[in-house]
Amino acid sequence: MRFLKPIFIFLFFCFLLFISVFPQVLRCSLVKYDNFNALQSGVYIATGTTLKQQDSLKKYIKIAKKRVEGFWGSQKGEATIIFCDNLEKYQQYCRTSEGAGCTIGTPVGSWIVLNKDGLNADVIAHEMSHDELMTRVGWWKTKTKIPTWFDEGVALMLDYRFVNAQDSVQRFKAYRDELFFFSKKSIPLDDLQTEKAFFGQGEFYTRLAYYTSASVVSRKIAYGGKKSIHYTIERVKQDNKFEF
């Protein structure tokens, strides 16, 4: 029994340290006790959300789920969706004021946080793809084995904001053309391995990173089909190896 007290103290200290570093995880976990209402199962909306926004959110979630099922074969991810009606609340939950949405993944749960700009099928499908990859591969392997460029590149296959071509070959060509329009060469994939490298060097660099990632992933699909992407993911899941 005398060993239990130090263990409990250590675990409590670890808990305090965790919520101090990742307060948004605690907020997401307790969203039902904040100024949010349950729109439907697994979906919470800020109390100031209008009826029009509520109807739109329901519609776009359905569209996004169909895209996930179309690309992945089925939807296994069960991330809770949180819609924020103002930037301040979005920043509290997402730890940033940038972007239209973010996915927060942990070993014990995941959440998709949206702001007003995220009220569309593209953003929701994009974030659902992140959650789907993490659900299938596992949180730890996603963080340690999956490069950010692959995760983002796959998510852009469900996100039509930059390119809306549906044919795989035309989609690849469209992304390649967009990339060459902004830059004469792509960013080396080795420079896009982590979130910090991908997003931490300014808006223009991040846009090139998106186009680079999407071009590489869409090229793979154009030549090998979606099964080539699924094979890469399965290798990580089964053999702990990322091969692309």
Backbone as JSON, one array per atom type, in Angstrom:
{
  "sequence": "MRFLKPIFIFLFFCFLLFISVFPQVLRCSLVKYDNFNALQSGVYIATGTTLKQQDSLKKYIKIAKKRVEGFWGSQKGEATIIFCDNLEKYQQYCRTSEGAGCTIGTPVGSWIVLNKDGLNADVIAHEMSHDELMTRVGWWKTKTKIPTWFDEGVALMLDYRFVNAQDSVQRFKAYRDELFFFSKKSIPLDDLQTEKAFFGQGEFYTRLAYYTSASVVSRKIAYGGKKSIHYTIERVKQDNKFEF",
  "N": [[0.81, -1.21, 0.0], [2.01, 1.2, 0.64], [3.32, 1.95, -1.61], [1.43, 2.89, -3.32], [0.59, 5.54, -2.96], [2.76, 7.28, -3.89], [2.62, 6.53, -6.57], [0.04, 7.36, -7.35], [0.35, 10.1, -6.96], [2.31, 10.65, -8.88], [0.92, 9.97, -11.24], [-1.14, 11.83, -11.12], [0.31, 14.18, -11.34], [1.3, 13.84, -13.93], [-1.1, 13.98, -15.32], [-1.89, 16.64, -14.81], [0.21, 17.93, -16.08], [-0.22, 17.13, -18.7], [-2.76, 18.28, -19.37], [-2.07, 20.91, -19.16], [-0.33, 21.3, -21.25], [-1.81, 20.37, -23.4], [-4.5, 21.69, -23.45], [-6.76, 21.83, -25.06], [-7.57, 19.25, -25.55], [-8.77, 18.42, -23.18], [-10.87, 20.25, -23.11], [-12.32, 19.47, -25.4], [-13.06, 16.91, -24.62], [-14.86, 17.49, -22.65], [-16.9, 18.85, -23.88], [-19.69, 18.7, -23.94], [-20.44, 19.83, -21.6], [-19.96, 22.45, -21.86], [-20.84, 25.56, -23.5], [-22.43, 24.28, -25.56], [-24.63, 22.47, -27.73], [-26.12, 19.27, -28.39], [-26.37, 18.34, -31.64], [-26.84, 16.11, -33.18], [-26.13, 12.62, -32.83], [-22.84, 12.46, -31.73], [-22.2, 15.0, -32.67], [-21.67, 18.33, -31.91], [-22.8, 21.63, -31.37], [-22.17, 25.13, -31.11], [-23.98, 27.29, -28.89], [-24.87, 29.56, -30.18], [-25.31, 28.91, -32.82], [-27.01, 29.19, -35.87], [-30.26, 28.2, -37.21], [-30.12, 27.79, -39.94], [-27.39, 27.29, -40.27], [-27.22, 24.93, -38.82], [-28.78, 23.15, -40.36], [-27.26, 23.17, -42.69], [-24.86, 22.06, -41.74], [-25.65, 19.43, -41.09], [-26.28, 18.51, -43.66], [-23.8, 18.74, -45.03], [-22.18, 17.03, -43.55], [-23.26, 14.55, -44.23], [-22.61, 14.45, -46.97], [-19.82, 14.51, -46.81], [-19.32, 12.1, -45.45], [-20.08, 10.26, -47.41], [-18.06, 10.69, -49.28], [-15.86, 9.79, -47.82], [-16.52, 7.08, -47.53], [-16.5, 6.4, -50.21], [-13.81, 6.66, -50.92], [-12.34, 5.25, -48.95], [-13.71, 2.9, -48.68], [-15.28, 2.17, -46.51], [-16.52, 3.78, -43.54], [-14.72, 4.02, -40.68], [-13.83, 5.69, -38.75], [-14.77, 7.61, -35.91], [-14.91, 10.23, -35.02], [-15.79, 12.89, -32.85], [-17.69, 15.7, -33.77], [-17.27, 19.15, -33.57], [-18.75, 22.21, -33.75], [-17.91, 25.54, -33.95], [-19.13, 28.8, -33.38], [-17.79, 31.18, -33.43], [-14.59, 32.83, -33.77], [-13.02, 33.04, -31.48], [-13.9, 31.0, -29.74], [-13.35, 28.83, -31.35], [-10.56, 28.93, -31.4], [-10.01, 28.31, -28.76], [-10.67, 25.63, -28.67], [-9.24, 24.5, -30.74], [-6.69, 25.4, -30.59], [-5.56, 27.2, -32.3], [-6.03, 29.97, -34.52], [-6.02, 29.77, -37.15], [-6.92, 28.37, -40.36], [-9.76, 26.35, -41.44], [-10.68, 24.22, -40.09], [-9.79, 21.57, -37.79], [-8.23, 18.49, -36.79], [-8.16, 16.69, -33.87], [-6.39, 14.25, -32.44], [-6.13, 11.54, -30.19], [-4.94, 8.82, -28.06], [-7.24, 8.0, -26.8], [-9.48, 9.04, -27.97], [-10.98, 11.12, -30.56], [-11.44, 14.28, -32.21], [-13.15, 16.52, -34.38], [-12.84, 19.79, -35.11], [-14.58, 22.63, -36.1], [-14.79, 25.86, -37.68], [-16.67, 28.77, -38.78], [-15.86, 29.0, -41.45], [-15.39, 26.41, -42.01], [-17.74, 25.24, -42.59], [-18.57, 23.42, -44.76], [-18.62, 20.79, -47.23], [-16.1, 20.02, -48.16], [-14.07, 20.75, -46.28], [-14.94, 19.27, -44.05], [-14.86, 16.63, -45.04], [-12.13, 16.45, -45.54], [-11.03, 16.64, -42.93], [-12.24, 14.4, -41.82], [-10.94, 12.42, -43.21], [-8.36, 12.51, -42.13], [-8.96, 11.59, -39.56], [-9.88, 9.06, -40.23], [-7.61, 7.76, -41.25], [-6.01, 7.71, -38.93], [-7.6, 6.15, -37.29], [-7.58, 3.68, -38.59], [-4.86, 3.0, -38.73], [-3.87, 3.51, -36.22], [-3.17, 5.58, -33.37], [-0.48, 6.0, -32.43], [1.21, 4.91, -34.45], [0.42, 6.47, -36.57], [1.39, 8.95, -35.8], [4.14, 8.46, -35.63], [5.02, 6.99, -37.84], [3.71, 7.7, -40.21], [4.24, 10.07, -42.64], [3.65, 13.62, -42.68], [3.12, 14.74, -45.2], [1.96, 12.63, -46.62], [-0.39, 12.05, -45.18], [-1.75, 14.53, -45.45], [-1.86, 14.69, -48.23], [-3.5, 12.51, -48.93], [-5.86, 13.3, -47.65], [-6.55, 15.46, -49.24], [-7.53, 14.21, -51.46], [-10.15, 13.85, -50.98], [-11.07, 16.33, -50.76], [-12.22, 19.02, -52.46], [-11.52, 21.66, -52.84], [-9.26, 22.85, -54.05], [-8.84, 21.47, -56.43], [-11.21, 20.13, -58.6], [-11.53, 17.99, -60.3], [-12.69, 14.74, -61.07], [-11.92, 12.36, -62.29], [-9.14, 10.2, -61.98], [-6.68, 10.5, -63.37], [-6.96, 13.02, -64.59], [-7.21, 14.48, -62.29], [-4.69, 14.26, -61.13], [-3.16, 15.6, -63.12], [-4.28, 18.13, -62.92], [-3.56, 18.94, -60.33], [-0.8, 18.9, -60.61], [-0.46, 20.9, -62.53], [-1.39, 23.11, -61.08], [0.56, 23.22, -59.1], [2.91, 23.77, -60.61], [2.18, 26.21, -61.56], [2.41, 27.9, -59.39], [5.0, 27.4, -58.57], [8.15, 26.45, -59.94], [9.19, 24.04, -59.23], [8.61, 21.19, -57.11], [8.33, 20.81, -53.52], [10.82, 19.02, -51.77], [9.97, 15.81, -50.54], [11.12, 14.92, -48.22], [11.35, 17.19, -46.77], [8.89, 17.61, -45.78], [7.99, 16.04, -43.74], [7.02, 16.31, -41.13], [4.44, 17.91, -39.08], [5.22, 20.42, -38.19], [7.19, 21.14, -40.05], [5.65, 21.16, -42.36], [3.58, 23.04, -41.95], [4.77, 25.21, -40.72], [6.12, 27.35, -42.02], [5.05, 29.58, -43.21], [2.27, 30.93, -45.16], [2.36, 30.77, -48.01], [4.31, 28.8, -48.45], [3.07, 26.62, -47.2], [0.9, 26.27, -48.87], [2.21, 25.44, -51.22], [3.2, 23.1, -50.18], [0.88, 21.64, -49.8], [0.04, 21.35, -52.5], [2.23, 19.93, -53.51], [2.11, 17.52, -52.01], [-0.45, 16.59, -52.72], [-0.08, 16.25, -55.47], [1.8, 14.16, -55.56], [0.44, 12.04, -54.26], [-1.91, 11.84, -55.82], [-0.8, 11.16, -58.26], [0.15, 8.61, -57.72], [-2.29, 7.28, -57.36], [-3.4, 7.65, -59.88], [-1.85, 5.99, -61.47], [-1.78, 3.55, -60.07], [-4.21, 3.15, -58.85], [-6.68, 3.44, -56.15], [-6.14, 1.34, -54.5], [-3.4, 1.19, -54.25], [-2.78, 3.13, -52.4], [-4.13, 2.17, -50.2], [-2.65, -0.13, -49.8], [-0.19, 0.87, -48.95], [-0.97, 1.95, -46.49], [-1.81, -0.35, -45.17], [0.58, -1.73, -44.93], [1.94, -0.18, -43.08], [0.27, -0.57, -40.91], [0.38, -3.38, -40.5], [3.11, -4.19, -40.71], [4.59, -2.15, -39.69], [5.95, -0.41, -41.36], [6.57, 2.25, -43.56], [5.96, 2.46, -46.86], [6.06, 3.82, -50.01]],
  "CA": [[0.0, 0.0, 0.0], [2.83, 2.39, 0.75], [3.77, 2.34, -2.95], [0.32, 3.42, -4.1], [0.52, 7.0, -2.85], [3.65, 7.92, -4.87], [2.13, 6.25, -7.93], [-1.09, 8.25, -7.59], [0.89, 11.46, -7.07], [2.98, 10.73, -10.18], [-0.1, 9.97, -12.29], [-1.84, 13.11, -11.03], [1.23, 15.17, -11.9], [1.3, 13.63, -15.38], [-2.39, 14.48, -15.82], [-1.83, 18.1, -14.79], [1.15, 18.34, -17.13], [-0.86, 16.89, -19.99], [-3.81, 19.27, -19.66], [-1.45, 22.23, -19.29], [0.27, 21.33, -22.58], [-2.87, 20.12, -24.39], [-5.8, 22.01, -22.82], [-7.87, 21.63, -25.99], [-8.05, 17.87, -25.42], [-9.69, 18.41, -22.04], [-12.07, 20.98, -23.52], [-13.07, 18.62, -26.33], [-13.62, 15.8, -23.86], [-15.95, 18.0, -21.8], [-17.66, 19.8, -24.7], [-21.12, 18.64, -23.61], [-20.67, 20.64, -20.4], [-19.7, 23.84, -22.23], [-22.0, 26.17, -24.15], [-22.69, 23.56, -26.81], [-25.79, 21.57, -27.73], [-26.0, 18.1, -29.26], [-27.2, 18.45, -32.85], [-27.16, 14.71, -33.41], [-25.13, 11.78, -32.17], [-21.45, 12.76, -32.09], [-22.07, 16.34, -33.26], [-22.02, 19.39, -30.97], [-22.81, 22.96, -31.97], [-22.22, 26.24, -30.17], [-25.37, 27.71, -28.65], [-25.24, 30.63, -31.09], [-25.43, 28.4, -34.18], [-28.34, 29.45, -36.42], [-30.95, 27.05, -37.77], [-29.57, 27.59, -41.28], [-26.09, 26.64, -40.1], [-27.48, 23.57, -38.36], [-29.22, 22.37, -41.52], [-26.11, 23.04, -43.58], [-23.91, 21.13, -41.13], [-26.18, 18.08, -41.28], [-26.15, 18.17, -45.08], [-22.39, 18.59, -45.41], [-21.66, 15.82, -42.91], [-23.7, 13.41, -45.06], [-21.8, 14.46, -48.2], [-18.46, 14.15, -46.43], [-19.3, 10.67, -45.14], [-20.12, 9.54, -48.68], [-16.72, 10.78, -49.87], [-15.01, 8.9, -47.04], [-16.88, 5.71, -47.9], [-16.09, 6.19, -51.59], [-12.36, 6.52, -51.01], [-11.82, 4.27, -48.0], [-14.5, 1.66, -48.73], [-16.23, 2.29, -45.4], [-16.06, 4.75, -42.55], [-14.48, 3.44, -39.37], [-13.57, 6.78, -37.82], [-15.94, 8.07, -35.16], [-14.54, 11.48, -34.34], [-16.84, 13.82, -32.47], [-17.6, 16.95, -34.51], [-17.58, 20.33, -32.75], [-18.86, 23.41, -34.58], [-17.78, 26.79, -33.19], [-19.77, 29.9, -34.11], [-16.93, 32.36, -33.47], [-13.17, 32.52, -33.85], [-12.47, 32.91, -30.13], [-14.22, 29.66, -29.24], [-12.6, 27.89, -32.19], [-9.18, 28.95, -30.95], [-9.96, 27.6, -27.48], [-10.79, 24.19, -28.9], [-8.31, 24.02, -31.76], [-5.36, 25.94, -30.24], [-5.08, 28.07, -33.36], [-7.09, 30.72, -35.19], [-5.81, 29.56, -38.59], [-7.58, 27.23, -40.96], [-11.21, 26.24, -41.31], [-10.98, 23.08, -39.23], [-8.64, 20.79, -37.36], [-8.51, 17.19, -36.19], [-7.39, 16.43, -32.66], [-6.4, 12.82, -32.2], [-5.45, 11.03, -29.0], [-5.16, 7.38, -27.94], [-8.53, 7.69, -26.17], [-10.59, 9.67, -28.68], [-10.61, 12.12, -31.55], [-12.44, 15.32, -32.41], [-13.02, 17.41, -35.52], [-13.32, 21.11, -34.7], [-14.85, 23.46, -37.28], [-15.29, 27.22, -37.51], [-17.66, 29.1, -39.81], [-15.29, 28.71, -42.77], [-15.39, 24.96, -42.18], [-19.1, 24.78, -42.82], [-18.71, 22.93, -46.13], [-18.31, 19.36, -47.33], [-14.67, 19.81, -48.43], [-13.32, 20.8, -45.02], [-15.36, 18.16, -43.2], [-14.31, 15.39, -45.62], [-10.68, 16.52, -45.34], [-10.74, 16.3, -41.54], [-12.65, 13.01, -41.61], [-9.89, 11.56, -43.77], [-7.32, 12.44, -41.1], [-9.45, 10.7, -38.5], [-9.99, 7.7, -40.78], [-6.26, 7.2, -41.3], [-5.57, 7.44, -37.57], [-8.41, 5.05, -36.77], [-7.16, 2.43, -39.22], [-3.45, 2.69, -38.46], [-3.59, 3.67, -34.8], [-2.66, 6.91, -33.05], [0.97, 6.03, -32.3], [1.84, 4.68, -35.75], [0.15, 7.64, -37.41], [2.28, 10.03, -35.37], [5.56, 8.12, -35.74], [5.37, 6.31, -39.1], [3.07, 8.32, -41.37], [4.69, 11.46, -42.85], [2.56, 14.57, -42.82], [2.77, 14.95, -46.6], [1.07, 11.55, -47.05], [-1.67, 12.28, -44.51], [-2.41, 15.67, -46.08], [-2.11, 14.37, -49.62], [-4.67, 11.64, -48.98], [-7.02, 14.1, -47.27], [-6.91, 16.31, -50.38], [-8.25, 13.43, -52.45], [-11.56, 13.98, -50.61], [-11.26, 17.76, -50.61], [-12.24, 19.54, -53.83], [-11.36, 23.12, -52.85], [-8.19, 23.27, -54.95], [-9.04, 20.8, -57.71], [-12.47, 19.4, -58.52], [-11.57, 16.9, -61.27], [-13.01, 13.46, -60.44], [-11.1, 11.32, -62.92], [-7.87, 10.15, -61.27], [-5.61, 11.04, -64.2], [-7.19, 14.45, -64.7], [-6.96, 15.07, -60.97], [-3.23, 14.37, -61.02], [-2.7, 16.65, -64.02], [-4.73, 19.42, -62.41], [-2.71, 19.29, -59.19], [0.54, 19.17, -61.14], [-0.51, 22.22, -63.16], [-1.49, 24.11, -60.02], [1.86, 23.3, -58.46], [3.85, 24.44, -61.5], [1.75, 27.59, -61.71], [2.94, 28.64, -58.24], [6.43, 27.18, -58.42], [8.72, 25.62, -61.01], [9.53, 22.72, -58.72], [7.92, 20.82, -55.89], [9.14, 20.75, -52.31], [11.24, 17.64, -51.49], [9.12, 15.17, -49.54], [11.87, 14.83, -46.96], [11.16, 18.45, -46.05], [7.47, 17.69, -45.41], [7.74, 14.85, -42.95], [6.34, 16.62, -39.88], [3.48, 19.02, -39.11], [5.96, 21.67, -38.03], [7.83, 21.45, -41.33], [4.61, 21.35, -43.36], [2.76, 24.23, -41.69], [5.45, 26.24, -39.94], [6.99, 28.24, -42.77], [4.3, 30.61, -43.91], [1.09, 30.54, -45.93], [2.71, 30.38, -49.38], [5.01, 27.51, -48.37], [2.08, 25.6, -46.88], [0.12, 26.01, -50.09], [3.05, 24.6, -52.07], [3.27, 21.79, -49.53], [-0.38, 20.96, -50.14], [0.07, 20.96, -53.92], [3.25, 18.89, -53.66], [1.57, 16.3, -51.44], [-1.57, 16.14, -53.55], [0.45, 15.79, -56.76], [2.44, 12.86, -55.37], [-0.58, 11.04, -53.94], [-2.81, 11.67, -56.97], [-0.04, 10.44, -59.29], [0.14, 7.22, -57.31], [-3.63, 6.77, -57.62], [-3.61, 7.65, -61.32], [-1.15, 4.84, -62.05], [-2.0, 2.3, -59.35], [-5.54, 3.08, -58.25], [-6.75, 3.69, -54.71], [-5.59, 0.19, -53.78], [-1.99, 1.43, -53.96], [-2.76, 3.91, -51.16], [-4.55, 1.24, -49.14], [-1.54, -1.05, -49.56], [0.77, 1.6, -48.13], [-1.52, 2.05, -45.15], [-1.82, -1.69, -44.58], [1.96, -2.07, -44.59], [2.23, 0.49, -41.82], [-0.52, -1.21, -39.86], [0.78, -4.76, -40.25], [4.56, -4.39, -40.63], [5.23, -0.98, -39.1], [6.84, 0.16, -42.36], [5.94, 3.13, -44.54], [6.51, 2.29, -48.2], [5.2, 4.52, -50.96]],
  "C": [[0.85, 1.27, 0.0], [3.37, 2.86, -0.6], [2.68, 3.02, -3.77], [0.3, 4.95, -4.09], [1.48, 7.69, -3.82], [3.22, 7.71, -6.3], [0.99, 7.19, -8.28], [-0.61, 9.7, -7.76], [1.55, 11.66, -8.43], [1.96, 10.81, -11.31], [-0.87, 11.29, -12.31], [-0.99, 14.23, -11.61], [1.27, 15.07, -13.43], [0.03, 14.16, -16.01], [-2.39, 16.0, -15.88], [-0.9, 18.64, -15.88], [0.52, 18.21, -18.5], [-1.88, 17.97, -20.32], [-3.25, 20.69, -19.75], [-0.83, 22.4, -20.68], [-0.8, 21.2, -23.66], [-4.23, 20.42, -23.79], [-6.98, 21.77, -23.74], [-8.42, 20.21, -25.92], [-9.05, 17.77, -24.29], [-10.99, 19.12, -22.42], [-12.94, 20.13, -24.43], [-13.75, 17.47, -25.58], [-14.85, 16.22, -23.06], [-16.87, 18.95, -22.56], [-19.14, 19.82, -24.34], [-21.46, 19.48, -22.38], [-20.36, 22.11, -20.64], [-20.96, 24.4, -22.89], [-22.24, 25.59, -25.53], [-23.92, 22.67, -26.63], [-25.53, 20.4, -28.67], [-26.94, 18.26, -30.45], [-27.72, 17.08, -33.25], [-26.05, 13.9, -32.75], [-23.72, 12.11, -32.66], [-21.22, 14.1, -32.71], [-22.56, 17.38, -32.25], [-21.87, 20.74, -31.65], [-22.86, 24.02, -30.87], [-23.64, 26.76, -30.06], [-25.83, 28.82, -29.6], [-25.41, 30.2, -32.54], [-26.85, 28.6, -34.69], [-28.95, 28.17, -36.98], [-30.42, 26.74, -39.18], [-28.23, 26.88, -41.21], [-26.25, 25.19, -39.65], [-27.89, 22.66, -39.52], [-28.07, 22.14, -42.49], [-25.11, 22.02, -43.04], [-24.37, 19.69, -41.31], [-25.98, 17.61, -42.73], [-24.71, 17.9, -45.46], [-21.74, 17.38, -44.74], [-22.03, 14.59, -43.72], [-22.86, 13.31, -46.33], [-20.38, 14.0, -47.9], [-18.34, 12.66, -46.13], [-19.33, 9.83, -46.41], [-18.76, 9.56, -49.37], [-15.76, 9.84, -49.14], [-15.27, 7.45, -47.44], [-16.43, 5.4, -49.33], [-14.59, 5.97, -51.73], [-11.84, 5.37, -50.15], [-12.55, 2.94, -48.04], [-15.57, 1.62, -47.66], [-15.67, 3.33, -44.44], [-15.95, 4.07, -41.19], [-14.23, 4.51, -38.31], [-14.86, 7.27, -37.16], [-15.63, 9.35, -34.4], [-15.78, 12.3, -34.02], [-16.62, 15.14, -33.2], [-18.07, 18.09, -33.62], [-17.6, 21.56, -33.65], [-18.86, 24.65, -33.7], [-18.33, 27.96, -34.02], [-18.96, 31.18, -34.11], [-15.47, 31.94, -33.35], [-12.55, 32.3, -32.47], [-12.71, 31.5, -29.57], [-13.47, 28.6, -30.05], [-11.15, 27.81, -31.74], [-9.02, 28.22, -29.62], [-9.94, 26.09, -27.68], [-9.72, 23.65, -29.85], [-6.89, 24.51, -31.55], [-4.77, 26.81, -31.34], [-6.28, 28.8, -33.96], [-7.01, 30.52, -36.7], [-6.59, 28.34, -39.08], [-9.08, 27.23, -40.71], [-11.63, 25.1, -40.39], [-9.7, 22.38, -38.82], [-9.12, 19.46, -36.78], [-7.59, 17.0, -35.0], [-7.51, 14.95, -32.35], [-5.61, 12.45, -30.97], [-5.66, 9.52, -28.94], [-6.55, 7.02, -27.4], [-9.72, 8.34, -26.87], [-10.1, 10.7, -29.67], [-11.78, 13.07, -31.79], [-12.11, 16.11, -33.68], [-13.65, 18.73, -35.13], [-13.44, 21.99, -35.94], [-15.2, 24.88, -36.85], [-16.25, 27.53, -38.66], [-17.16, 28.8, -41.22], [-15.26, 27.21, -43.06], [-16.75, 24.37, -42.43], [-19.29, 24.44, -44.3], [-18.22, 21.49, -46.2], [-16.82, 19.1, -47.51], [-13.86, 19.76, -47.14], [-13.66, 19.59, -44.15], [-14.81, 16.84, -43.72], [-12.81, 15.32, -45.41], [-10.33, 16.08, -43.92], [-11.16, 14.87, -41.22], [-11.62, 12.04, -42.14], [-8.74, 11.42, -42.78], [-7.72, 11.46, -40.0], [-9.52, 9.26, -38.97], [-8.62, 7.03, -40.81], [-5.79, 6.83, -39.9], [-6.33, 6.26, -36.97], [-7.93, 3.71, -37.31], [-5.74, 2.02, -38.85], [-3.16, 2.68, -36.96], [-2.91, 5.0, -34.54], [-1.13, 6.94, -33.08], [1.66, 5.86, -33.65], [1.59, 5.85, -36.68], [1.13, 8.76, -37.08], [3.75, 9.73, -35.67], [5.97, 7.54, -37.09], [4.81, 6.98, -40.35], [3.58, 9.75, -41.53], [3.51, 12.38, -43.1], [2.15, 14.76, -44.27], [1.81, 13.87, -47.11], [-0.32, 11.76, -46.46], [-2.44, 13.41, -45.18], [-2.75, 15.39, -47.54], [-3.34, 13.5, -49.8], [-5.93, 12.44, -48.66], [-7.49, 14.98, -48.42], [-7.61, 15.54, -51.49], [-9.76, 13.46, -52.18], [-12.0, 15.43, -50.52], [-11.14, 18.41, -51.98], [-12.06, 21.06, -53.89], [-10.33, 23.59, -53.86], [-8.39, 22.72, -56.36], [-10.32, 19.99, -57.62], [-12.59, 18.28, -59.56], [-11.78, 15.57, -60.56], [-12.21, 12.3, -61.02], [-9.69, 11.36, -62.33], [-6.72, 10.75, -62.08], [-5.74, 12.55, -64.33], [-6.93, 15.17, -63.38], [-5.46, 15.27, -60.75], [-2.71, 15.51, -61.88], [-3.08, 18.03, -63.49], [-3.87, 19.87, -61.23], [-1.29, 19.63, -59.65], [0.58, 20.56, -61.77], [-0.6, 23.33, -62.13], [-0.14, 24.31, -59.33], [2.84, 24.08, -59.32], [3.47, 25.89, -61.76], [2.35, 28.46, -60.6], [4.45, 28.51, -58.1], [6.92, 26.26, -59.53], [9.11, 24.23, -60.54], [8.81, 22.46, -57.4], [8.89, 20.84, -54.71], [9.57, 19.29, -52.09], [10.4, 17.04, -50.36], [9.82, 15.03, -48.19], [11.72, 16.09, -46.12], [9.72, 18.62, -45.55], [7.06, 16.52, -44.54], [6.87, 15.13, -41.72], [5.35, 17.78, -40.04], [4.19, 20.36, -39.01], [6.61, 22.1, -39.33], [6.79, 21.82, -42.39], [3.91, 22.7, -43.2], [3.51, 25.41, -41.09], [6.29, 27.24, -40.69], [6.22, 29.24, -43.64], [3.22, 30.06, -44.82], [1.45, 30.05, -47.34], [3.4, 29.01, -49.39], [4.03, 26.38, -48.09], [1.23, 25.26, -48.09], [0.91, 25.14, -51.06], [3.17, 23.19, -51.49], [2.02, 20.98, -49.83], [-0.35, 20.46, -51.58], [1.1, 19.85, -54.18], [2.7, 17.55, -53.18], [0.46, 15.72, -52.3], [-1.1, 15.61, -54.89], [1.05, 14.4, -56.64], [1.4, 11.77, -55.13], [-1.49, 10.78, -55.13], [-2.1, 10.96, -58.12], [-0.03, 8.95, -58.98], [-1.21, 6.57, -57.63], [-3.89, 6.67, -59.12], [-2.99, 6.41, -61.98], [-1.49, 3.52, -61.37], [-3.36, 2.14, -58.72], [-5.49, 3.33, -56.74], [-6.17, 2.53, -53.91], [-4.11, 0.37, -53.45], [-1.83, 2.24, -52.67], [-3.13, 3.0, -49.99], [-3.44, 0.25, -48.81], [-0.49, -0.39, -48.66], [0.31, 1.66, -46.67], [-1.49, 0.7, -44.44], [-0.42, -2.13, -44.17], [2.38, -1.41, -43.27], [1.52, -0.22, -40.67], [0.03, -2.58, -39.49], [2.27, -4.9, -39.95], [5.32, -3.21, -40.04], [6.22, -0.32, -40.04], [6.04, 1.05, -43.3], [6.66, 2.98, -45.86], [5.55, 2.92, -49.19], [5.8, 4.45, -52.35]]
}
